[in-house]
Amino acid sequence: MRSDEQIEFWVAQMKGIDKDDSLSKEQKESDLDDLKEQIKDRLGDSNLNFEDEYIVDVMGRLADLRGLDSLPT
């Protein structure tokens, strides 16, 4: 399965933010939402031509970090 380095970097950042106890809940929410939008924009880029399996994997990890409401509609 082919992956995207930028998306993997953003997901890793999201995990770090989620575990960072020095950030307020509001700051975490804002930072995580920003990264979530960047990931969704990247996944929507038709030039990248991702395999469906990878997109499902990324969406699953996003849902684990941010809840089901984070998935694109």
Secondary structure, 3 states (H helix, E strand, C coil): CCCCHHHHHHHHHHHHHHHCCCCCHHHHHHHHHHHHHHHHHHHCCCCCCCCHHHHHHHHHHHHHHHCHHHCCC
